[in-house]
Amino acid sequence: MAYPYVSDREVRVLSKYFGDPMQRRVDTYVERGGYQALKKAFEMGQDAVIDEVKASGLRGRGGAGFPAGLKWSFMPKQPTKPHYLLCNADESEPGTFKDRELLRWDPHQVIEGVLIASYAIRAKQAYIYCRGEFFETTQILAKALEDAYEKGYVGKDIMGSGNDIDITVHVGGGAYICGEETGLMNSLEGRRGQPRVKPPFPAAVGAFGMPSTVNNVETLSAVPHIVTHGGQWYRQWGTEKSPGTKLFCVSGHVNKPGNYELPLGFPLMDLINDVCGGMKDGKALKAVIPGGSSVPILDAQECADCNLDYEGVQTAGSMLGCASVIVMDEDTDIVKQVRRMVQFYAHESCGQCTPCREGSAWMLQILKRIEEGRGTEEDLQTMLDMSRQMTGTTICVLSDSVGAPVVSSINKFKDEYLALIRRGERVGVA
């Protein structure tokens, strides 16, 4: 089975076997070198594994970009309590569809990464927390895990090493907020999926009150390759501060949307024009959301010199996030798209924090009013003021996610808001 839209500019490390259903079989995975990295990790020792991941510069692929090896090193070295490794597969950010593909096509790669990370942080129990809507994907992962248990790669005395690590697949209830690490932990414990106040941080008090580490699916998928080949090998791609490859989820008005694995630092316009075959129907580029719907929008001019790494996208005026690139052409109704994003976040707010619960709902009402031609110019300043009050004032960053597209769209596409407002004034909409 051919995987659609593969580019010759890709560096397919994690995505090498996308489109090959044979890779789901444990025997095929082992024949192709699978679980050898786990064996090597056992031989290296826990601290050496952490040092190698640190040397690679691998940064968390869930959006924050925090160094993975450094996060692992926060876990106590002499455990007096059980440790837990939590694999975050609750992929719910609009525009993001990479973790689903990693689980669907190469589940053993994820499982091996989970095992190595668990060993490194001295955890004997790991959980893979899957998005509730991932029915097919979860079935594939569960079957792969069952096969790995049967072959002795998971469970007691793995490969005769004396190491015991169990993995449980846990399916969430379909709430966006459970993708936030502490919301995930609450949900895993059977409580409401609401984020926790930090500190204490998960490395001190995490799942079930025990030291825990949370890593994204893509982050853990890179770990077997780093252990096998070394941290310096991984650094041959990317930039000094953003090493390695990254899966970019491209959607919107391009000829070839999809997942592309590219070196970090790859030029945004090369991704659109070369890798993705250019703009659909030959239309002009209007805007790009480079990291999922929770980050600021870039206009066409800002996209021209934007390189897709953590620092490059920040310089351009946005954030890389989980590298979900949403491309919008000249005919896109920016106000409508921002309203849709705010509507999503208003619906998914857990309601715990007042600025998020009330602010997202009121922001949605204002945007709807503007769309209907009943808005005023004062509404724009009101939304900017609300965004400032919603940013950095809540337990998690969902509230910030509402403000980012609103503020950036008003600053860069204010004329579109004014056109709707003035059209309503002309026709006398009450």
DRENSE-563872 format. One record per residue (C-alpha): residue in one letter; x, y, z; residue number from 1. Coordinates in steps of 0.02 Angstrom, whole numbers, plus 50000, padded with zeros to 5 digits. Example, Ala and Ser with C-alpha at 12.3 -4.5 7.8 and 13.67 -1.06 7.14 Angstrom:
% DRENSE-563872
REC aa    xx    yy    zz   i
REC  A 50615 49775 50390   1
REC  S 50684 49947 50357   2
END
This chain:
% DRENSE-563872
REC aa    xx    yy    zz   i
REC  M 50000 50000 50000   1
REC  A 50076 50166 49948   2
REC  Y 50069 50308 50073   3
REC  P 49998 50461 49984   4
REC  Y 50103 50612 49945   5
REC  V 50281 50562 49988   6
REC  S 50412 50694 49947   7
REC  D 50592 50661 49895   8
REC  R 50642 50801 50015   9
REC  E 50583 50703 50166  10
REC  V 50698 50621 50292  11
REC  R 50592 50472 50340  12
REC  V 50656 50412 50507  13
REC  L 50496 50393 50609  14
REC  S 50383 50382 50458  15
REC  K 50487 50259 50357  16
REC  Y 50353 50125 50357  17
REC  F 50198 50233 50342  18
REC  G 50079 50143 50224  19
REC  D 50153 49971 50259  20
REC  P 50030 49866 50363  21
REC  M 50162 49730 50385  22
REC  Q 50255 49845 50503  23
REC  R 50116 49820 50630  24
REC  R 50168 49638 50652  25
REC  V 50292 49604 50791  26
REC  D 50390 49478 50686  27
REC  T 50411 49603 50544  28
REC  Y 50462 49739 50665  29
REC  V 50594 49626 50742  30
REC  E 50658 49570 50571  31
REC  R 50685 49754 50529  32
REC  G 50787 49785 50686  33
REC  G 50649 49819 50810  34
REC  Y 50674 49800 50998  35
REC  Q 50864 49799 50976  36
REC  A 50869 49977 51042  37
REC  L 50781 49918 51200  38
REC  K 50910 49780 51221  39
REC  K 51050 49908 51197  40
REC  A 50968 50026 51323  41
REC  F 50970 49888 51455  42
REC  E 51155 49862 51420  43
REC  M 51193 50050 51429  44
REC  G 51109 50081 51595  45
REC  Q 50976 50207 51643  46
REC  D 51084 50361 51667  47
REC  A 51178 50330 51504  48
REC  V 51013 50322 51409  49
REC  I 50961 50488 51482  50
REC  D 51130 50564 51438  51
REC  E 51115 50503 51258  52
REC  V 50942 50578 51238  53
REC  K 51008 50740 51313  54
REC  A 51153 50738 51189  55
REC  S 51031 50718 51044  56
REC  G 50943 50880 51090  57
REC  L 50774 50795 51065  58
REC  R 50637 50918 51112  59
REC  G 50459 50870 51159  60
REC  R 50352 50853 51003  61
REC  G 50187 50886 51091  62
REC  G 50199 51073 51068  63
REC  A 50303 51145 51211  64
REC  G 50471 51091 51141  65
REC  F 50548 51055 51313  66
REC  P 50708 50948 51305  67
REC  A 50657 50767 51331  68
REC  G 50817 50707 51415  69
REC  L 50812 50852 51537  70
REC  K 50632 50810 51582  71
REC  W 50683 50630 51615  72
REC  S 50825 50687 51728  73
REC  F 50701 50772 51845  74
REC  M 50638 50603 51904  75
REC  P 50713 50541 52069  76
REC  K 50867 50432 52043  77
REC  Q 50837 50328 52200  78
REC  P 50652 50286 52193  79
REC  T 50561 50270 52358  80
REC  K 50393 50270 52269  81
REC  P 50329 50194 52107  82
REC  H 50369 50294 51950  83
REC  Y 50254 50310 51799  84
REC  L 50283 50348 51615  85
REC  L 50133 50423 51527  86
REC  C 50129 50425 51336  87
REC  N 50014 50565 51280  88
REC  A 49918 50503 51128  89
REC  D 49769 50618 51158  90
REC  E 49796 50708 50993  91
REC  S 49655 50836 50987  92
REC  E 49731 50999 50926  93
REC  P 49640 51056 50767  94
REC  G 49755 51029 50619  95
REC  T 49859 50891 50702  96
REC  F 49860 50712 50639  97
REC  K 50036 50643 50660  98
REC  D 50024 50539 50820  99
REC  R 49876 50444 50749 100
REC  E 49982 50392 50599 101
REC  L 50129 50339 50708 102
REC  L 50014 50228 50809 103
REC  R 49923 50164 50656 104
REC  W 50073 50115 50549 105
REC  D 50215 50083 50673 106
REC  P 50142 50041 50844 107
REC  H 50293 49940 50899 108
REC  Q 50406 50090 50871 109
REC  V 50298 50184 50997 110
REC  I 50295 50037 51117 111
REC  E 50485 50021 51109 112
REC  G 50504 50206 51143 113
REC  V 50387 50191 51292 114
REC  L 50489 50045 51360 115
REC  I 50656 50135 51343 116
REC  A 50589 50293 51423 117
REC  S 50511 50191 51564 118
REC  Y 50675 50103 51595 119
REC  A 50771 50268 51595 120
REC  I 50658 50351 51724 121
REC  R 50647 50192 51828 122
REC  A 50462 50162 51796 123
REC  K 50390 49987 51800 124
REC  Q 50219 50042 51737 125
REC  A 50178 50147 51584 126
REC  Y 50014 50207 51513 127
REC  I 49975 50255 51334 128
REC  Y 49829 50377 51346 129
REC  C 49738 50376 51178 130
REC  R 49612 50500 51112 131
REC  G 49437 50430 51132 132
REC  E 49397 50447 50946 133
REC  F 49547 50341 50893 134
REC  F 49447 50180 50880 135
REC  E 49539 50095 50736 136
REC  T 49707 50159 50795 137
REC  T 49679 50099 50973 138
REC  Q 49633 49925 50909 139
REC  I 49795 49917 50809 140
REC  L 49897 49975 50959 141
REC  A 49812 49853 51078 142
REC  K 49847 49706 50961 143
REC  A 50029 49759 50943 144
REC  L 50047 49772 51131 145
REC  E 49968 49600 51154 146
REC  D 50093 49527 51029 147
REC  A 50239 49614 51116 148
REC  Y 50186 49538 51282 149
REC  E 50174 49366 51202 150
REC  K 50351 49381 51131 151
REC  G 50425 49440 51295 152
REC  Y 50463 49619 51247 153
REC  V 50344 49688 51379 154
REC  G 50305 49624 51553 155
REC  K 50413 49524 51672 156
REC  D 50600 49495 51644 157
REC  I 50601 49575 51471 158
REC  M 50718 49480 51355 159
REC  G 50798 49398 51508 160
REC  S 50863 49565 51569 161
REC  G 50784 49560 51740 162
REC  N 50685 49718 51700 163
REC  D 50497 49721 51725 164
REC  I 50393 49850 51632 165
REC  D 50206 49841 51602 166
REC  I 50109 49948 51480 167
REC  T 49923 49987 51484 168
REC  V 49824 50066 51343 169
REC  H 49697 50188 51415 170
REC  V 49562 50265 51306 171
REC  G 49504 50440 51351 172
REC  G 49329 50509 51338 173
REC  G 49360 50627 51193 174
REC  A 49397 50787 51289 175
REC  Y 49524 50908 51216 176
REC  I 49582 50964 51387 177
REC  C 49644 50789 51429 178
REC  G 49788 50822 51310 179
REC  E 49858 50939 51443 180
REC  E 49973 50831 51549 181
REC  T 49892 50859 51718 182
REC  G 49717 50847 51645 183
REC  L 49773 50682 51570 184
REC  M 49830 50622 51741 185
REC  N 49665 50668 51823 186
REC  S 49570 50576 51686 187
REC  L 49684 50425 51703 188
REC  E 49645 50420 51888 189
REC  G 49458 50418 51851 190
REC  R 49425 50598 51897 191
REC  R 49365 50746 51794 192
REC  G 49491 50792 51660 193
REC  Q 49537 50960 51732 194
REC  P 49715 51030 51737 195
REC  R 49804 51043 51904 196
REC  V 49893 51192 51979 197
REC  K 50083 51177 51964 198
REC  P 50188 51160 52068 199
REC  P 50196 51022 52119 200
REC  F 50257 50964 51949 201
REC  P 50226 50787 51884 202
REC  A 50407 50732 51917 203
REC  A 50371 50757 52103 204
REC  V 50184 50724 52117 205
REC  G 50107 50654 51959 206
REC  A 49989 50511 51918 207
REC  F 49917 50430 52076 208
REC  G 50022 50553 52177 209
REC  M 50183 50472 52117 210
REC  P 50331 50540 52015 211
REC  S 50281 50539 51832 212
REC  T 50345 50591 51661 213
REC  V 50231 50635 51516 214
REC  N 50296 50623 51338 215
REC  N 50212 50640 51169 216
REC  V 50196 50494 51047 217
REC  E 50314 50574 50920 218
REC  T 50444 50611 51055 219
REC  L 50447 50431 51113 220
REC  S 50450 50365 50934 221
REC  A 50617 50453 50907 222
REC  V 50698 50373 51060 223
REC  P 50737 50199 50988 224
REC  H 50828 50280 50841 225
REC  I 50930 50392 50956 226
REC  V 50979 50246 51068 227
REC  T 51026 50140 50916 228
REC  H 51129 50270 50822 229
REC  G 51177 50397 50955 230
REC  G 51136 50576 50994 231
REC  Q 51260 50650 50871 232
REC  W 51184 50549 50730 233
REC  Y 51016 50628 50769 234
REC  R 51093 50801 50763 235
REC  Q 51140 50784 50579 236
REC  W 50966 50854 50543 237
REC  G 50886 51012 50605 238
REC  T 50971 51160 50688 239
REC  E 51084 51180 50838 240
REC  K 50940 51226 50953 241
REC  S 50807 51122 50865 242
REC  P 50891 50959 50812 243
REC  G 50817 50812 50719 244
REC  T 50669 50781 50607 245
REC  K 50489 50831 50635 246
REC  L 50323 50771 50567 247
REC  F 50230 50917 50489 248
REC  C 50042 50897 50471 249
REC  V 49991 51003 50323 250
REC  S 49809 51041 50287 251
REC  G 49710 51174 50198 252
REC  H 49728 51248 50024 253
REC  V 49877 51151 49955 254
REC  N 49881 51021 49817 255
REC  K 49957 50884 49924 256
REC  P 49906 50894 50107 257
REC  G 49970 50761 50227 258
REC  N 50109 50712 50347 259
REC  Y 50287 50753 50296 260
REC  E 50443 50713 50397 261
REC  L 50570 50850 50370 262
REC  P 50722 50921 50459 263
REC  L 50681 51057 50583 264
REC  G 50724 51226 50508 265
REC  F 50646 51181 50340 266
REC  P 50583 51338 50249 267
REC  L 50395 51360 50263 268
REC  M 50376 51417 50082 269
REC  D 50474 51264 50021 270
REC  L 50352 51156 50117 271
REC  I 50204 51239 50032 272
REC  N 50272 51262 49856 273
REC  D 50384 51110 49836 274
REC  V 50338 50972 49958 275
REC  C 50150 51006 49954 276
REC  G 50142 51046 49768 277
REC  G 50095 51229 49785 278
REC  M 49933 51318 49820 279
REC  K 49772 51234 49764 280
REC  D 49698 51300 49603 281
REC  G 49845 51419 49586 282
REC  K 49774 51543 49710 283
REC  A 49882 51662 49812 284
REC  L 49934 51625 49990 285
REC  K 49844 51730 50119 286
REC  A 49892 51660 50289 287
REC  V 49964 51510 50380 288
REC  I 49937 51444 50554 289
REC  P 50104 51354 50582 290
REC  G 50075 51255 50741 291
REC  G 49894 51206 50762 292
REC  S 49746 51320 50793 293
REC  S 49809 51382 50962 294
REC  V 49952 51487 50892 295
REC  P 49955 51660 50810 296
REC  I 49916 51673 50624 297
REC  L 50055 51723 50504 298
REC  D 50014 51829 50352 299
REC  A 50091 51796 50181 300
REC  Q 50233 51918 50206 301
REC  E 50283 51840 50373 302
REC  C 50282 51668 50291 303
REC  A 50409 51719 50159 304
REC  D 50562 51705 50272 305
REC  C 50496 51585 50404 306
REC  N 50597 51430 50445 307
REC  L 50505 51289 50531 308
REC  D 50597 51265 50694 309
REC  Y 50554 51325 50868 310
REC  E 50659 51483 50857 311
REC  G 50622 51521 50674 312
REC  V 50433 51520 50693 313
REC  Q 50446 51625 50851 314
REC  T 50550 51752 50756 315
REC  A 50415 51758 50622 316
REC  G 50285 51799 50754 317
REC  S 50205 51634 50801 318
REC  M 50247 51464 50878 319
REC  L 50292 51296 50802 320
REC  G 50180 51204 50925 321
REC  C 50152 51028 50861 322
REC  A 50194 51082 50683 323
REC  S 50017 51076 50616 324
REC  V 50027 51189 50464 325
REC  I 49857 51255 50410 326
REC  V 49869 51345 50242 327
REC  M 49739 51474 50189 328
REC  D 49719 51550 50016 329
REC  E 49664 51723 49958 330
REC  D 49479 51678 49968 331
REC  T 49482 51625 50150 332
REC  D 49362 51715 50266 333
REC  I 49479 51749 50412 334
REC  V 49342 51807 50530 335
REC  K 49243 51648 50500 336
REC  Q 49395 51537 50529 337
REC  V 49441 51627 50690 338
REC  R 49261 51611 50749 339
REC  R 49267 51423 50715 340
REC  M 49427 51407 50817 341
REC  V 49357 51506 50963 342
REC  Q 49197 51403 50954 343
REC  F 49301 51245 50972 344
REC  Y 49395 51308 51124 345
REC  A 49238 51377 51205 346
REC  H 49159 51205 51186 347
REC  E 49313 51114 51252 348
REC  S 49347 51226 51403 349
REC  C 49334 51124 51562 350
REC  G 49258 51274 51649 351
REC  Q 49377 51271 51796 352
REC  C 49452 51446 51771 353
REC  T 49339 51599 51757 354
REC  P 49440 51693 51623 355
REC  C 49432 51539 51510 356
REC  R 49254 51485 51547 357
REC  E 49177 51658 51533 358
REC  G 49302 51738 51414 359
REC  S 49293 51604 51279 360
REC  A 49102 51607 51282 361
REC  W 49092 51797 51271 362
REC  M 49226 51802 51135 363
REC  L 49122 51681 51033 364
REC  Q 48966 51787 51053 365
REC  I 49057 51944 50994 366
REC  L 49129 51854 50842 367
REC  K 48958 51786 50796 368
REC  R 48885 51959 50810 369
REC  I 49019 52031 50695 370
REC  E 48990 51892 50568 371
REC  E 48805 51930 50568 372
REC  G 48837 52114 50533 373
REC  R 48788 52172 50707 374
REC  G 48961 52214 50770 375
REC  T 49042 52381 50809 376
REC  E 49220 52444 50799 377
REC  E 49222 52447 50989 378
REC  D 49203 52258 50985 379
REC  L 49378 52242 50915 380
REC  Q 49456 52335 51061 381
REC  T 49347 52236 51180 382
REC  M 49415 52072 51111 383
REC  L 49594 52134 51124 384
REC  D 49564 52185 51305 385
REC  M 49482 52018 51342 386
REC  S 49628 51924 51264 387
REC  R 49751 52013 51377 388
REC  Q 49647 51966 51528 389
REC  M 49634 51785 51470 390
REC  T 49819 51759 51432 391
REC  G 49929 51693 51571 392
REC  T 49790 51702 51701 393
REC  T 49729 51522 51702 394
REC  I 49791 51351 51759 395
REC  C 49824 51287 51583 396
REC  V 49848 51376 51416 397
REC  L 49678 51341 51337 398
REC  S 49627 51519 51377 399
REC  D 49785 51582 51292 400
REC  S 49738 51477 51141 401
REC  V 49579 51579 51121 402
REC  G 49673 51743 51123 403
REC  A 49812 51697 51001 404
REC  P 49709 51683 50839 405
REC  V 49595 51828 50891 406
REC  V 49735 51953 50926 407
REC  S 49840 51904 50775 408
REC  S 49691 51910 50657 409
REC  I 49637 52083 50718 410
REC  N 49815 52149 50703 411
REC  K 49844 52078 50529 412
REC  F 49671 52067 50449 413
REC  K 49578 52209 50534 414
REC  D 49503 52264 50367 415
REC  E 49402 52103 50358 416
REC  Y 49324 52137 50528 417
REC  L 49288 52318 50480 418
REC  A 49209 52265 50315 419
REC  L 49083 52156 50407 420
REC  I 49049 52292 50535 421
REC  R 49024 52428 50405 422
REC  R 48918 52318 50293 423
REC  G 48803 52290 50441 424
REC  E 48797 52476 50474 425
REC  R 48751 52513 50293 426
REC  V 48606 52390 50286 427
REC  G 48547 52442 50459 428
REC  V 48562 52274 50545 429
REC  A 48496 52295 50722 430
END
